[in-house]
Every structure is written in structure tokens, then in C-alpha cells.
Amino acid sequence: MSGTFQCDANPLPHMNRLTLSEQFFRDQATSGASGDLSTILNRISLAARMLASEIMRAGFVGKLGYTGTTNVQDENVRELDMISDEIIRQVFDKMPMIAGIASEEREELYVVPGGEGGKYVLTVDPLDGSGNVDVDGQMGTIFGVYRRVGTGPAQLADFLQPGRNLVAAGYVLYGPATMFVYTAGGTVNGFTLDRSIGTFFMTHPDLKIPEGEGNYSVNEANESKWDEKTKAMVRSFRLQQTKCGKRSARYAGALVGDFHRTLLKGGVYMYPGEVKKPEGKLRLLYENAPLAFVCERAGGMASNGTQRILDVKPEKLHMRTPVFIGSKGDVTEILSMLA
């Protein structure tokens, strides 16, 4: 032979890494929860893999554009938004442990057929940042799982709970890699999808938000819409005059992408209310509460400017709140400047 065959020194690089499914069952064992929650989280991971595949091939099969309709948020709906919402619904159809689903894309809650005896309900933003699809930018799925307060078919009261009642929450980031980050009330762990075998492996165990470093993320094009205290606060970050440390600006246009960077690198993400829209833009049930649950379990802080996000009780399915989320030092300083 003219050459020698060289094999990979580590042909099984994942052998010592936990899979996502294994972590679900570890959480179940330590929390004393039933197997229903593990099944729900496994189904979310299935939906994530399906969505990752749809996003990767969307440009080839003509699924990048708008449908010509608007959703309950009065936002233009992309075809991928509809596909993502439908995938979530189909993955949980006839799964008896889930009684209902509240989706950012649907005006009313979805009552799962056969789920009358289910212990849990699911809130979900199926495809956060879908506006980035045309430019191959970051997108994500955000989810929260609540234990029901009633019995029988899912009711509105099952969903209108403060975020502190969440039993599990997390997000999936679709980017150069697909990552699944979640907590079931304990540590926050991150898992990366090996696309070649379709399995998530733990790559970021026990995540903690760093203090005294990182970036600030805010849409500064909205400055003319803010009150004077908010303008002054953001200006302090822009001019690197904050006590919590110097910050450079990073804004991806996708909440999941900006929050993921904040979780790993520190700093703060903010979407303030406006003078004419003091409730802000982001939804409490589908975005703010699940990410606040993750943030606090990772040692961070999340507020609407006056109140802890996890203490805000939703008044309706699509309620909006301002949000300031990230490192404790950053959020604490923001609250002092807004007081």
C-alpha cells in the first residue's frame, strides 16, 4: 500500500457525555416528578429536531416568505411560523399528559384531544426571531411547562399562572449549532445536537450567568419612544458609564439569540416599555416568564422594571410586559436608574 490509514484518535467523542433524554430522567429521579414531565420534555426535543430540519431546508423548498396573514399579535406571519406551530401541535396531539397548549401564534388555547386527565399545560413561542430566516440569522423556540390548577379539558386558568409556578422551561437555539437549554427547577444545562445521529449531548453543564462582563442588548432605534429615565439608562450603557462594568452593544433581532449570549457571556438584555405602549412588546407567557425561570436558576435576575418577572400574574394569554434580564448586577443597576 502506498499510504497508511489513519483513524480518528477518538472515534466516539460523545461516550462520556450525557444525552438530553438521560438528563430528563435524572431530573425526574432527583425531583420525584412522574415520568410525564420527562415525556413532555422528550417530545419538545423531538419538535426541536424537526424544526431544525425544516429551517435548514426552508430556502430550498420555498418556505422563506410571508403567508399574507397576521397573527393575534398583529404581526406578519411567515410560512415557517405556521409550520413551527403546526409541528408543536402535532407532536403533542393525543399525548395524554398534556391537557392544552398556548401558542404565540394562536389566538385561543389549544385543547389537546384525549388530554383531559393531563397534569400539565405547555406555553410556547414556536419560532422566535423568524424575521431572521431570510438572512440566515439566529432563531429559536421558547417553552414553559406548568402543572395544571384544574381538571377536565384545559381551561384558561391553567395557563394564567405566575412564572414562579413553572415546573420546567427553556429554549432551543437554531444557529450554526442547534442547542437545547433548559431547567426543571434545578441546574440549567445546555445540550448540542449532533446532526449526524440526531441526538442532543450535554455540552454546557450547570450554566451560570457571569457578573461584571458581557454585552448589553437593546433596540436603540426605539429611543425616541422611551421616557427620559429609560433614555438616560440606556445612554449610560452606551457611553460605558455603568457601575456594573463597561458594555459593548450586541443585538441580534432574536430574543433567544440575545438571551443565549447573555446567559453564556454575561450582561443584560432589555426590551423597555414605550411612552405610548408601556406594556412593551414581548409576551409574558411565551417569552419573558420561561426565560426568567432559566435566568434565575442560572444565578441571574429578570424584572419588568418594577417587579420580578416570575411574580407577575398574567391577566390574559397574550399579555405583554417590559423585560430586563441578565446578570444580577446589571439588572439591579437598571432598576435603580429607573426608580
RAPEMO-V862755 format. One line per field, one symbol per residue. ss: DSSP state (h for helix, s for strand, l for the rest). psi: psi as a letter, one per 20 degrees, with the letter a starting at -180 (. if undefined). A space follows every 10 residues. Layout:
ss=???
psi=???
This chain:
ss=llllllllll llllllllsh hhhhhhhhhh hlllhhhhhh hhhhhhhhhh hhhhhhhlll lllllsssss lllllssshh hhhhhhhhhh hhlllllsss ssslllllls slllllllls sssssssslh hhhhhlllss ssssssslll lllllhhhll llhhhsssss sssslllsss ssslllllss ssssllllss ssssllllll llllsssllh hhhhhllhhh hhhhhhhhll lllllllssl llllhhhhhh hhhhhlssss slllllllll llshhhhhhh hhhhhhhlll sssllllshh hlllllllls llsssslhhh hhhhhhhhl
psi=qirqporphm imiihjpqrg ghhghggghh ijrrigghgg hhhhhghghg hgggghjghh jlkiaqijrq ahjkqppqhh ggggghgggh hipkoiiphr ppqhiphrqo oppjjhjqiq qpqpohnpki iihhjkrqrr ppqqpqpqia rbqprhhhhm qqhiiqhqqa rppobhqpqo prqkicrpqp qppohhikpp qpimqmpppq qjrarqoqni ijhiirrhgg ghghhhghjl jqhiqqpqpp oijogggghg ggghirbqpp nrrrgimiia hqpghhfggg hhggghhjja qpqjhiqpgi ippqirgkqq qrpopbqggg hghghhhi.
